[in-house]
Amino acid sequence: MADSVCETYSSAPVVPRATWGRAAGYGRVKGTPNKITARQREVAAMVLGEPGTPEFAEFVAAERKAALEQSMAPAIKSLWMHYLLGVPKVSVDVEGSVTIEKIVREVIDVLPSQQEERREALH
């Protein structure tokens, strides 16, 4: 395989998705709420109470007390902070480049005798 030669392939033909008996226009009708999210909210309302009710106010007070007394689980506290402030942005700086050709060339160039040495070096 020459280093400067790149093979090109034509894209596969577009195959229509299966409709499973539905008419065209996949997904929910615009404006229809997600059933899972609606169910989760319904369960949360049953457990915590609807916002504005005494049950909900009691829940909020208990959560606040737990957070202030440091008795709240760290994961729950972190979740509340993410709801309040948003999830912190995480960025990763990547240097260099990798191409598929380079990866394939490295895999092909590894002889069976070298494979065991590479495995040992990784561990």
QUIDAZI-V174438 format. One line per field, one symbol per residue. psi: psi as a letter, one per 40 degrees, with the letter a starting at -180 (. if undefined). A space follows every 10 residues. Layout:
BEGIN
psi->???
END
This chain:
BEGIN
psi->hidehhiiii iiihhiiief eiiigiaiih ehihdddddd ddddddddii heiddddddd ddddddddef eihddddddd ddddeihihh ihhhiaihid ddddddddeh iddddddddd dd.
END
